């Protein structure tokens, strides 16, 4: 049972990584959200990125919060996999 919960958590963390990657890639192409899927992506990822962004200022104009969130997610995945 705990293995199932860990696998679900790992899958959700991979989904977060994918959504953050898509958001970061789209922000270089179109920084202003103009369509509904792009706005939905922002609404889903912003609650995770905003606390990091408040504590980590932009470096040379680049927002590093997606990188930090991705690294934290990979560390959590590694920790969960070592448990199971």
N, CA, C and O atoms as a GROMACS GRO file, in nm:
protein
  336
    1UNK      N    1   0.082  -0.120   0.000
    1UNK     CA    2   0.000   0.000   0.000
    1UNK      C    3   0.086   0.126   0.000
    1UNK      O    4   0.057   0.221  -0.073
    2UNK      N    5   0.192   0.128   0.081
    2UNK     CA    6   0.276   0.247   0.085
    2UNK      C    7   0.352   0.264  -0.046
    2UNK      O    8   0.382   0.377  -0.087
    3UNK      N    9   0.382   0.153  -0.113
    3UNK     CA   10   0.449   0.161  -0.243
    3UNK      C   11   0.359   0.229  -0.346
    3UNK      O   12   0.408   0.304  -0.431
    4UNK      N   13   0.231   0.203  -0.340
    4UNK     CA   14   0.136   0.267  -0.430
    4UNK      C   15   0.130   0.418  -0.405
    4UNK      O   16   0.128   0.496  -0.500
    5UNK      N   17   0.129   0.457  -0.280
    5UNK     CA   18   0.124   0.600  -0.246
    5UNK      C   19   0.252   0.669  -0.291
    5UNK      O   20   0.247   0.780  -0.343
    6UNK      N   21   0.365   0.604  -0.272
    6UNK     CA   22   0.492   0.661  -0.316
    6UNK      C   23   0.496   0.675  -0.468
    6UNK      O   24   0.542   0.777  -0.520
    7UNK      N   25   0.446   0.574  -0.541
    7UNK     CA   26   0.443   0.582  -0.687
    7UNK      C   27   0.352   0.695  -0.735
    7UNK      O   28   0.383   0.763  -0.833
    8UNK      N   29   0.240   0.714  -0.669
    8UNK     CA   30   0.150   0.824  -0.705
    8UNK      C   31   0.217   0.958  -0.679
    8UNK      O   32   0.208   1.050  -0.761
    9UNK      N   33   0.284   0.970  -0.564
    9UNK     CA   34   0.354   1.096  -0.531
    9UNK      C   35   0.465   1.124  -0.632
    9UNK      O   36   0.483   1.239  -0.674
   10UNK      N   37   0.538   1.022  -0.671
   10UNK     CA   38   0.645   1.040  -0.771
   10UNK      C   39   0.585   1.082  -0.905
   10UNK      O   40   0.639   1.170  -0.973
   11UNK      N   41   0.475   1.022  -0.943
   11UNK     CA   42   0.408   1.060  -1.068
   11UNK      C   43   0.360   1.204  -1.064
   11UNK      O   44   0.373   1.276  -1.164
   12UNK      N   45   0.307   1.247  -0.952
   12UNK     CA   46   0.263   1.387  -0.939
   12UNK      C   47   0.382   1.483  -0.944
   12UNK      O   48   0.371   1.591  -1.002
   13UNK      N   49   0.492   1.444  -0.884
   13UNK     CA   50   0.611   1.529  -0.891
   13UNK      C   51   0.665   1.540  -1.033
   13UNK      O   52   0.710   1.646  -1.075
   14UNK      N   53   0.661   1.429  -1.107
   14UNK     CA   54   0.702   1.437  -1.248
   14UNK      C   55   0.606   1.526  -1.329
   14UNK      O   56   0.650   1.598  -1.419
   15UNK      N   57   0.479   1.523  -1.297
   15UNK     CA   58   0.382   1.610  -1.364
   15UNK      C   59   0.413   1.757  -1.332
   15UNK      O   60   0.403   1.842  -1.421
   16UNK      N   61   0.448   1.786  -1.209
   16UNK     CA   62   0.485   1.923  -1.171
   16UNK      C   63   0.607   1.968  -1.250
   16UNK      O   64   0.611   2.080  -1.301
   17UNK      N   65   0.707   1.881  -1.260
   17UNK     CA   66   0.828   1.915  -1.336
   17UNK      C   67   0.792   1.945  -1.482
   17UNK      O   68   0.842   2.041  -1.540
   18UNK      N   69   0.708   1.862  -1.540
   18UNK     CA   70   0.668   1.884  -1.679
   18UNK      C   71   0.593   2.016  -1.696
   18UNK      O   72   0.620   2.090  -1.790
   19UNK      N   73   0.500   2.045  -1.606
   19UNK     CA   74   0.425   2.170  -1.616
   19UNK      C   75   0.515   2.292  -1.599
   19UNK      O   76   0.499   2.391  -1.669
   20UNK      N   77   0.610   2.286  -1.506
   20UNK     CA   78   0.703   2.397  -1.486
   20UNK      C   79   0.792   2.414  -1.608
   20UNK      O   80   0.820   2.527  -1.649
   21UNK      N   81   0.836   2.304  -1.667
   21UNK     CA   82   0.919   2.313  -1.788
   21UNK      C   83   0.841   2.377  -1.902
   21UNK      O   84   0.894   2.463  -1.973
   22UNK      N   85   0.717   2.336  -1.921
   22UNK     CA   86   0.635   2.394  -2.028
   22UNK      C   87   0.613   2.542  -2.003
   22UNK      O   88   0.622   2.623  -2.096
   23UNK      N   89   0.585   2.579  -1.878
   23UNK     CA   90   0.564   2.720  -1.847
   23UNK      C   91   0.690   2.801  -1.873
   23UNK      O   92   0.682   2.911  -1.929
   24UNK      N   93   0.806   2.750  -1.834
   24UNK     CA   94   0.931   2.823  -1.857
   24UNK      C   95   0.958   2.838  -2.006
   24UNK      O   96   1.000   2.944  -2.051
   25UNK      N   97   0.935   2.732  -2.083
   25UNK     CA   98   0.958   2.739  -2.228
   25UNK      C   99   0.862   2.838  -2.293
   25UNK      O  100   0.903   2.917  -2.378
   26UNK      N  101   0.736   2.834  -2.254
   26UNK     CA  102   0.638   2.926  -2.314
   26UNK      C  103   0.663   3.071  -2.272
   26UNK      O  104   0.629   3.162  -2.347
   27UNK      N  105   0.722   3.093  -2.156
   27UNK     CA  106   0.747   3.230  -2.113
   27UNK      C  107   0.852   3.298  -2.201
   27UNK      O  108   0.854   3.420  -2.213
   28UNK      N  109   0.941   3.218  -2.262
   28UNK     CA  110   1.038   3.277  -2.355
   28UNK      C  111   0.972   3.307  -2.490
   28UNK      O  112   1.011   3.402  -2.557
   29UNK      N  113   0.875   3.226  -2.529
   29UNK     CA  114   0.809   3.246  -2.658
   29UNK      C  115   0.706   3.358  -2.650
   29UNK      O  116   0.704   3.448  -2.734
   30UNK      N  117   0.620   3.351  -2.549
   30UNK     CA  118   0.513   3.450  -2.532
   30UNK      C  119   0.500   3.483  -2.385
   30UNK      O  120   0.432   3.411  -2.311
   31UNK      N  121   0.564   3.591  -2.340
   31UNK     CA  122   0.562   3.621  -2.196
   31UNK      C  123   0.427   3.667  -2.143
   31UNK      O  124   0.406   3.669  -2.022
   32UNK      N  125   0.336   3.705  -2.231
   32UNK     CA  126   0.206   3.753  -2.187
   32UNK      C  127   0.100   3.649  -2.220
   32UNK      O  128   0.077   3.619  -2.337
   33UNK      N  129   0.034   3.594  -2.118
   33UNK     CA  130  -0.066   3.490  -2.143
   33UNK      C  131  -0.189   3.547  -2.212
   33UNK      O  132  -0.256   3.636  -2.159
   34UNK      N  133  -0.218   3.496  -2.331
   34UNK     CA  134  -0.331   3.549  -2.407
   34UNK      C  135  -0.439   3.446  -2.431
   34UNK      O  136  -0.551   3.483  -2.467
   35UNK      N  137  -0.410   3.318  -2.413
   35UNK     CA  138  -0.514   3.218  -2.437
   35UNK      C  139  -0.541   3.138  -2.309
   35UNK      O  140  -0.462   3.142  -2.215
   36UNK      N  141  -0.649   3.068  -2.307
   36UNK     CA  142  -0.694   3.000  -2.186
   36UNK      C  143  -0.601   2.887  -2.139
   36UNK      O  144  -0.577   2.877  -2.019
   37UNK      N  145  -0.547   2.802  -2.227
   37UNK     CA  146  -0.455   2.699  -2.176
   37UNK      C  147  -0.331   2.758  -2.108
   37UNK      O  148  -0.285   2.704  -2.008
   38UNK      N  149  -0.279   2.866  -2.161
   38UNK     CA  150  -0.162   2.932  -2.103
   38UNK      C  151  -0.198   2.990  -1.967
   38UNK      O  152  -0.119   2.981  -1.873
   39UNK      N  153  -0.317   3.050  -1.955
   39UNK     CA  154  -0.361   3.103  -1.825
   39UNK      C  155  -0.385   2.992  -1.724
   39UNK      O  156  -0.355   3.007  -1.605
   40UNK      N  157  -0.437   2.879  -1.770
   40UNK     CA  158  -0.458   2.764  -1.681
   40UNK      C  159  -0.324   2.713  -1.629
   40UNK      O  160  -0.312   2.680  -1.511
   41UNK      N  161  -0.225   2.706  -1.715
   41UNK     CA  162  -0.092   2.663  -1.674
   41UNK      C  163  -0.034   2.756  -1.568
   41UNK      O  164   0.030   2.711  -1.473
   42UNK      N  165  -0.056   2.884  -1.583
   42UNK     CA  166  -0.009   2.981  -1.484
   42UNK      C  167  -0.083   2.963  -1.352
   42UNK      O  168  -0.022   2.966  -1.246
   43UNK      N  169  -0.216   2.943  -1.359
   43UNK     CA  170  -0.293   2.924  -1.235
   43UNK      C  171  -0.252   2.797  -1.162
   43UNK      O  172  -0.259   2.793  -1.039
   44UNK      N  173  -0.209   2.695  -1.233
   44UNK     CA  174  -0.170   2.570  -1.169
   44UNK      C  175  -0.030   2.581  -1.108
   44UNK      O  176  -0.007   2.530  -0.999
   45UNK      N  177   0.062   2.646  -1.176
   45UNK     CA  178   0.202   2.648  -1.130
   45UNK      C  179   0.235   2.767  -1.039
   45UNK      O  180   0.331   2.760  -0.962
   46UNK      N  181   0.160   2.873  -1.046
   46UNK     CA  182   0.192   2.993  -0.968
   46UNK      C  183   0.192   2.970  -0.817
   46UNK      O  184   0.280   3.024  -0.749
   47UNK      N  185   0.098   2.893  -0.760
   47UNK     CA  186   0.106   2.870  -0.614
   47UNK      C  187   0.233   2.800  -0.569
   47UNK      O  188   0.273   2.814  -0.453
   48UNK      N  189   0.297   2.726  -0.657
   48UNK     CA  190   0.423   2.660  -0.621
   48UNK      C  191   0.543   2.752  -0.644
   48UNK      O  192   0.642   2.744  -0.571
   49UNK      N  193   0.535   2.839  -0.744
   49UNK     CA  194   0.648   2.924  -0.779
   49UNK      C  195   0.652   3.054  -0.699
   49UNK      O  196   0.760   3.106  -0.673
   50UNK      N  197   0.538   3.107  -0.660
   50UNK     CA  198   0.532   3.237  -0.593
   50UNK      C  199   0.611   3.241  -0.462
   50UNK      O  200   0.684   3.338  -0.440
   51UNK      N  201   0.599   3.140  -0.373
   51UNK     CA  202   0.678   3.148  -0.250
   51UNK      C  203   0.830   3.148  -0.275
   51UNK      O  204   0.905   3.213  -0.204
   52UNK      N  205   0.872   3.075  -0.376
   52UNK     CA  206   1.015   3.072  -0.410
   52UNK      C  207   1.056   3.207  -0.467
   52UNK      O  208   1.162   3.260  -0.434
   53UNK      N  209   0.972   3.262  -0.551
   53UNK     CA  210   1.000   3.391  -0.614
   53UNK      C  211   1.010   3.504  -0.511
   53UNK      O  212   1.088   3.597  -0.528
   54UNK      N  213   0.930   3.495  -0.403
   54UNK     CA  214   0.936   3.598  -0.300
   54UNK      C  215   1.069   3.595  -0.226
   54UNK      O  216   1.118   3.700  -0.184
   55UNK      N  217   1.129   3.479  -0.211
   55UNK     CA  218   1.254   3.467  -0.137
   55UNK      C  219   1.379   3.476  -0.225
   55UNK      O  220   1.488   3.504  -0.176
   56UNK      N  221   1.363   3.451  -0.354
   56UNK     CA  222   1.477   3.448  -0.445
   56UNK      C  223   1.459   3.558  -0.551
   56UNK      O  224   1.374   3.545  -0.639
   57UNK      N  225   1.538   3.664  -0.543
   57UNK     CA  226   1.524   3.771  -0.642
   57UNK      C  227   1.574   3.727  -0.780
   57UNK      O  228   1.653   3.633  -0.790
   58UNK      N  229   1.528   3.793  -0.885
   58UNK     CA  230   1.578   3.760  -1.019
   58UNK      C  231   1.729   3.783  -1.030
   58UNK      O  232   1.783   3.878  -0.973
   59UNK      N  233   1.795   3.696  -1.102
   59UNK     CA  234   1.939   3.707  -1.124
   59UNK      C  235   1.961   3.750  -1.269
   59UNK      O  236   1.930   3.675  -1.361
   60UNK      N  237   2.012   3.869  -1.287
   60UNK     CA  238   2.035   3.926  -1.421
   60UNK      C  239   1.907   3.924  -1.505
   60UNK      O  240   1.911   3.904  -1.626
   61UNK      N  241   1.795   3.946  -1.440
   61UNK     CA  242   1.667   3.951  -1.511
   61UNK      C  243   1.601   3.816  -1.531
   61UNK      O  244   1.492   3.810  -1.588
   62UNK      N  245   1.664   3.709  -1.487
   62UNK     CA  246   1.606   3.575  -1.503
   62UNK      C  247   1.544   3.529  -1.372
   62UNK      O  248   1.602   3.543  -1.264
   63UNK      N  249   1.424   3.474  -1.384
   63UNK     CA  250   1.353   3.417  -1.270
   63UNK      C  251   1.402   3.274  -1.251
   63UNK      O  252   1.381   3.189  -1.338
   64UNK      N  253   1.465   3.248  -1.139
   64UNK     CA  254   1.521   3.115  -1.114
   64UNK      C  255   1.427   3.024  -1.036
   64UNK      O  256   1.464   2.912  -1.003
   65UNK      N  257   1.306   3.071  -1.006
   65UNK     CA  258   1.214   2.988  -0.928
   65UNK      C  259   1.176   2.858  -0.998
   65UNK      O  260   1.161   2.757  -0.929
   66UNK      N  261   1.159   2.853  -1.132
   66UNK     CA  262   1.132   2.722  -1.194
   66UNK      C  263   1.247   2.623  -1.175
   66UNK      O  264   1.224   2.504  -1.156
   67UNK      N  265   1.370   2.672  -1.181
   67UNK     CA  266   1.485   2.586  -1.161
   67UNK      C  267   1.488   2.531  -1.018
   67UNK      O  268   1.513   2.412  -0.998
   68UNK      N  269   1.463   2.618  -0.921
   68UNK     CA  270   1.464   2.575  -0.781
   68UNK      C  271   1.353   2.473  -0.756
   68UNK      O  272   1.376   2.372  -0.690
   69UNK      N  273   1.234   2.498  -0.808
   69UNK     CA  274   1.122   2.405  -0.789
   69UNK      C  275   1.152   2.270  -0.855
   69UNK      O  276   1.121   2.165  -0.798
   70UNK      N  277   1.212   2.272  -0.972
   70UNK     CA  278   1.248   2.148  -1.040
   70UNK      C  279   1.352   2.069  -0.960
   70UNK      O  280   1.341   1.947  -0.947
   71UNK      N  281   1.453   2.138  -0.907
   71UNK     CA  282   1.554   2.070  -0.827
   71UNK      C  283   1.494   2.010  -0.699
   71UNK      O  284   1.528   1.898  -0.661
   72UNK      N  285   1.406   2.085  -0.634
   72UNK     CA  286   1.340   2.033  -0.514
   72UNK      C  287   1.257   1.910  -0.548
   72UNK      O  288   1.257   1.811  -0.474
   73UNK      N  289   1.186   1.915  -0.661
   73UNK     CA  290   1.104   1.801  -0.701
   73UNK      C  291   1.191   1.679  -0.729
   73UNK      O  292   1.155   1.567  -0.692
   74UNK      N  293   1.306   1.698  -0.795
   74UNK     CA  294   1.396   1.584  -0.822
   74UNK      C  295   1.453   1.527  -0.693
   74UNK      O  296   1.467   1.405  -0.679
   75UNK      N  297   1.486   1.614  -0.597
   75UNK     CA  298   1.535   1.564  -0.468
   75UNK      C  299   1.427   1.486  -0.395
   75UNK      O  300   1.456   1.383  -0.334
   76UNK      N  301   1.304   1.534  -0.399
   76UNK     CA  302   1.193   1.462  -0.336
   76UNK      C  303   1.170   1.327  -0.403
   76UNK      O  304   1.142   1.227  -0.336
   77UNK      N  305   1.180   1.323  -0.536
   77UNK     CA  306   1.164   1.196  -0.608
   77UNK      C  307   1.273   1.098  -0.565
   77UNK      O  308   1.244   0.980  -0.540
   78UNK      N  309   1.397   1.146  -0.556
   78UNK     CA  310   1.507   1.058  -0.514
   78UNK      C  311   1.484   1.008  -0.371
   78UNK      O  312   1.508   0.890  -0.342
   79UNK      N  313   1.437   1.094  -0.284
   79UNK     CA  314   1.412   1.054  -0.146
   79UNK      C  315   1.299   0.952  -0.138
   79UNK      O  316   1.308   0.853  -0.065
   80UNK      N  317   1.194   0.975  -0.214
   80UNK     CA  318   1.082   0.881  -0.212
   80UNK      C  319   1.121   0.746  -0.270
   80UNK      O  320   1.077   0.642  -0.221
   81UNK      N  321   1.201   0.747  -0.374
   81UNK     CA  322   1.244   0.621  -0.435
   81UNK      C  323   1.338   0.542  -0.344
   81UNK      O  324   1.340   0.419  -0.346
   82UNK      N  325   1.415   0.614  -0.263
   82UNK     CA  326   1.504   0.543  -0.172
   82UNK      C  327   1.425   0.479  -0.056
   82UNK      O  328   1.469   0.380   0.003
   83UNK      N  329   1.310   0.536  -0.025
   83UNK     CA  330   1.224   0.479   0.079
   83UNK      C  331   1.158   0.349   0.033
   83UNK      O  332   1.149   0.253   0.109
   84UNK      N  333   1.113   0.349  -0.093
   84UNK     CA  334   1.036   0.233  -0.140
   84UNK      C  335   1.119   0.118  -0.187
   84UNK      O  336   1.065   0.016  -0.228
   0.00000   0.00000   0.00000
